[in-house]
């Protein structure tokens, strides 16, 4: 039987208008005591009204350390997003290799940089290789994050994301 707060008891209850308290108790309704406080550093994961003494219910509360919950959420976030993080870091590392900072650069700036490289004597094959890498990264990020991936690209200071980016770029 599911225990419910007596204040939520319907009227009529099982066809009886203004049911007596005994009828409410037998239908699983209880007087809910004050809900227990959550200790500092903990998060409530569930709290249900238990049978108690048959008249007054008893809260059955489950709490977990907030740090544990946050760590699990961060780990799940990492598992779900690590491939994208690797490619975002790879893109920013390409930008850093050509501009000196991890700041994201747009197509026009990258194209201009390519022409500057050719004007200073950089072999065309090397420039084309760099553009090929940018195009490959763009293609993967578009597949993973949609056409607007560039709007939210950011550096991920995560050892696995950095190592993955280096692998993508062939420097690991």
Buried (B, 14 or more C-beta within 10 A) or exposed (E): EEBBEBEEBEEEBEEEEEBEEEBBBBBBBBBBEEEEEEEEEBBBEEEEBEBBEEBBBBBBBEBEEBEEEEEEEEEEEBEEBBBBBBBBBBBBBBBBEBBEEEEBBEEEBBEEBBEEBBEEEEEEEEBEEBBEBBEEBBEBBBEBBEEEBBEEBEBBEBEEBBEBBBEBBEEE
